[in-house]
Amino acid sequence: MTSIAILGSGMAGMGASHRLKQEGLPAVVYDMKGHYGGHTASYVDASGFVFDEGPHISFTKDARIQQLFADNVNGEYEVIHANVNNYWKGSWIKHPAQCNLRGLPTDFTVKMLTGIIEAHYTESPPATNYEEWLVASFGRPFAETFPMQYGRKYHTTEASNMSIDWLGPRLYKPSLEEVLAGSLSASTSDVHYISDFRYPTRGGFVSFLRPFLDGVDLRLNHRLVHLDPRSRTLRFADGVQVGYDHVISSIPLPELIRVIDQAPLDVVEAAERLACSTCVIVNVGIDRSDISDWHWTYFYDDDFCFSRISFPHMLSPNNAPPGTGSIQCELYFSSKYKPLDCEPEACIPRAIADLKRCGIVRETDRVLFSSVLVAKYANVIFDLERAGALRVVHGYLDEIGVRYCGRYGEWGYQWTDEAFKSGESAAQQVLDAPLMARG
Ligand SMILES: Cc1cc2nc3c(=O)[nH]c(=O)nc-3n(C[C@H](O)[C@H](O)[C@H](O)COP(=O)(O)OP(=O)(O)OC[C@H]3O[C@@H](n4cnc5c(N)ncnc54)[C@H](O)[C@@H]3O)c2cc1C
């Protein structure tokens, strides 16, 4: 019997084991944590608040994945139309700001519009970095005020240090008519790349995964500490050692390379150059549910510690006790560009103070619940070093026959559905591979 090891039990690990299960091939899934789901884990507190590991909603357009998720929750999910806005220097602006400038000071709006119009009629050379792309797309005044400022908080580095191969539909490029209409009228179309989304009615986002575990040999609390590609063995922190015929890894590349026996120096150095943000997630529950009309809000100003806040109680009525509401704040750091400068717990009072300052939490509100979580690997940072370093790391893994998948194996900007499919493709590679004898 071929022995297949899957490292990581998040979306990618689930995708890999799902594909192998379809072919009747058993695999063992290992995860260092005491629970499965990776970033899609949900935390249910005894007081009744449910928080995911960062805001998680399913907005996949892939009908097959939609069906899989729907079946996993027996059709019990909410369908919600996304309302998204921005907070900038005391103003609440519908998202995206480039086509919702109405209501801002006239001289400011004129400056933004002039830049956008100039950019529209200017032929620019192909952009070589994110800043150039933003300036060519929106003009310098808007680019500097909104996306470059937000990017600095969210990606923890300058736009000039970032590539553009991650953009996809993320930044909406409106027509000039849309920009002008949005500066005159309060009624604008919803053009966010997430329009309608789904969320499980019960149990938080992780409920979309649960049945994937049926029949899966899942070994929790197994942190990989050593991988020997020659003898094809894995060793875990508790001393357990196993052999493998195939290994599929969804664990972050820098962590994986660090534990590979005799990985070449250039590969080790390349892996260390891969940058990723760390997200400190502050969860707050209060004694009121009418907190916001918006599902999430982007924060631009430097003096607000969070980049984004969202409201889990608006995703499902079962995410908070009746009559209460919940807020999730995301604060971004990175070891490469902006190391976390305090104990994570210290972020709780900072976040609550900022929630009060912008009026989301009122002085009269009672805080019923608060907690903090750290997602060490959050968003891959597409800095200018990423592509070259990734080629070296992936080239080496291909050479030694270690398959990689998921957001931190492919080292990309994958959403849950993409991570799942990436796991399925890694499993397909295993299914297509000739069986080699273990050394
Ligand atoms: C803040 C935030 C919000 C997001 N919101 C959304 C959203 O709304 N919708 C959406 O579709 N996507 C969202 N995403 C993206 C989504 O979380 C990812 O695409 C997906 O969860 C990635 O799954 P994965 O399996 O690739 O990685 P992970 O979920 O990180 O799984 C990797 C697993 O490997 C394990 N592991 C790590 N190291 C070791 C080791 N040494 N030994 C053993 N196990 C190890 C980890 O414990 C983990 O379980 C969001 C991401 C973040 C950070």
The ligand as an SDF file (V2000), in Angstrom:
LIG
                    3D

 53 58  0  0  0  0  0  0  0  0999 V2000
   -7.1790   37.3190    7.8140 C   0  0  0  0  0  0  0  0  0  0  0  0
   -7.5710   36.4240    6.6600 C   0  0  0  0  0  0  0  0  0  0  0  0
   -8.8380   36.5020    6.1270 C   0  0  0  0  0  0  0  0  0  0  0  0
   -9.2010   35.6830    5.0500 C   0  0  0  0  0  0  0  0  0  0  0  0
  -10.4790   35.7590    4.5690 N   0  0  0  0  0  0  0  0  0  0  0  0
  -10.8730   34.9280    3.5800 C   0  0  0  0  0  0  0  0  0  0  0  0
  -12.2220   34.9380    3.1050 C   0  0  0  0  0  0  0  0  0  0  0  0
  -13.0540   35.7120    3.5680 O   0  0  0  0  0  0  0  0  0  0  0  0
  -12.5680   34.0600    2.1270 N   0  0  0  0  0  0  0  0  0  0  0  0
  -11.6720   33.1900    1.5630 C   0  0  0  0  0  0  0  0  0  0  0  0
  -12.0450   32.4220    0.6840 O   0  0  0  0  0  0  0  0  0  0  0  0
  -10.3760   33.1650    1.9950 N   0  0  0  0  0  0  0  0  0  0  0  0
   -9.9650   33.9960    2.9870 C   0  0  0  0  0  0  0  0  0  0  0  0
   -8.6650   33.9640    3.4380 N   0  0  0  0  0  0  0  0  0  0  0  0
   -7.7190   33.0130    2.8090 C   0  0  0  0  0  0  0  0  0  0  0  0
   -7.8600   31.6120    3.4040 C   0  0  0  0  0  0  0  0  0  0  0  0
   -7.6710   31.6620    4.7880 O   0  0  0  0  0  0  0  0  0  0  0  0
   -6.8150   30.7080    2.7760 C   0  0  0  0  0  0  0  0  0  0  0  0
   -6.9090   30.6940    1.3900 O   0  0  0  0  0  0  0  0  0  0  0  0
   -6.9140   29.2430    3.2150 C   0  0  0  0  0  0  0  0  0  0  0  0
   -7.4330   29.0950    4.4960 O   0  0  0  0  0  0  0  0  0  0  0  0
   -5.5430   28.6450    3.1040 C   0  0  0  0  0  0  0  0  0  0  0  0
   -5.5900   27.2960    3.4180 O   0  0  0  0  0  0  0  0  0  0  0  0
   -4.2700   26.4350    3.4270 P   0  0  0  0  0  0  0  0  0  0  0  0
   -4.6660   25.0480    3.7280 O   0  0  0  0  0  0  0  0  0  0  0  0
   -3.5220   26.7050    2.1850 O   0  0  0  0  0  0  0  0  0  0  0  0
   -3.3840   27.0440    4.6190 O   0  0  0  0  0  0  0  0  0  0  0  0
   -3.6380   26.9430    6.1960 P   0  0  0  0  0  0  0  0  0  0  0  0
   -5.0670   27.1000    6.4960 O   0  0  0  0  0  0  0  0  0  0  0  0
   -2.7000   27.9010    6.8560 O   0  0  0  0  0  0  0  0  0  0  0  0
   -3.2280   25.4570    6.5540 O   0  0  0  0  0  0  0  0  0  0  0  0
   -1.8850   25.0960    6.7810 C   0  0  0  0  0  0  0  0  0  0  0  0
   -1.8750   24.1240    7.9350 C   0  0  0  0  0  0  0  0  0  0  0  0
   -0.5360   23.6810    8.1460 O   0  0  0  0  0  0  0  0  0  0  0  0
   -0.3330   23.5070    9.5290 C   0  0  0  0  0  0  0  0  0  0  0  0
    1.1200   23.5650    9.8090 N   0  0  0  0  0  0  0  0  0  0  0  0
    1.9400   24.6320    9.7010 C   0  0  0  0  0  0  0  0  0  0  0  0
    3.1910   24.2960   10.0360 N   0  0  0  0  0  0  0  0  0  0  0  0
    3.1790   22.9730   10.3510 C   0  0  0  0  0  0  0  0  0  0  0  0
    4.1650   22.0340   10.7680 C   0  0  0  0  0  0  0  0  0  0  0  0
    5.4660   22.3710   10.9320 N   0  0  0  0  0  0  0  0  0  0  0  0
    3.7810   20.7510   11.0010 N   0  0  0  0  0  0  0  0  0  0  0  0
    2.4800   20.3650   10.8440 C   0  0  0  0  0  0  0  0  0  0  0  0
    1.4990   21.2120   10.4540 N   0  0  0  0  0  0  0  0  0  0  0  0
    1.8510   22.5080   10.2030 C   0  0  0  0  0  0  0  0  0  0  0  0
   -1.0940   24.6560   10.1540 C   0  0  0  0  0  0  0  0  0  0  0  0
   -1.4070   24.4030   11.5200 O   0  0  0  0  0  0  0  0  0  0  0  0
   -2.3250   24.7230    9.2560 C   0  0  0  0  0  0  0  0  0  0  0  0
   -3.3920   23.9700    9.7860 O   0  0  0  0  0  0  0  0  0  0  0  0
   -8.2630   34.7810    4.4990 C   0  0  0  0  0  0  0  0  0  0  0  0
   -6.9670   34.7180    5.0350 C   0  0  0  0  0  0  0  0  0  0  0  0
   -6.6120   35.5190    6.0930 C   0  0  0  0  0  0  0  0  0  0  0  0
   -5.2330   35.4310    6.6500 C   0  0  0  0  0  0  0  0  0  0  0  0
  1  2  1  0
  2  3  1  0
  2 52  2  0
  3  4  2  0
  4  5  1  0
  4 50  1  0
  5  6  2  0
  6  7  1  0
  6 13  1  0
  7  8  2  0
  7  9  1  0
  9 10  1  0
 10 11  2  0
 10 12  1  0
 12 13  2  0
 13 14  1  0
 14 15  1  0
 14 50  1  0
 15 16  1  0
 16 17  1  0
 16 18  1  0
 18 19  1  0
 18 20  1  0
 20 21  1  0
 20 22  1  0
 22 23  1  0
 23 24  1  0
 24 25  2  0
 24 26  1  0
 24 27  1  0
 27 28  1  0
 28 29  2  0
 28 30  1  0
 28 31  1  0
 31 32  1  0
 32 33  1  0
 33 34  1  0
 33 48  1  0
 34 35  1  0
 35 36  1  0
 35 46  1  0
 36 37  1  0
 36 45  1  0
 37 38  2  0
 38 39  1  0
 39 40  1  0
 39 45  2  0
 40 41  1  0
 40 42  2  0
 42 43  1  0
 43 44  2  0
 44 45  1  0
 46 47  1  0
 46 48  1  0
 48 49  1  0
 50 51  2  0
 51 52  1  0
 52 53  1  0
M  END
$$$$
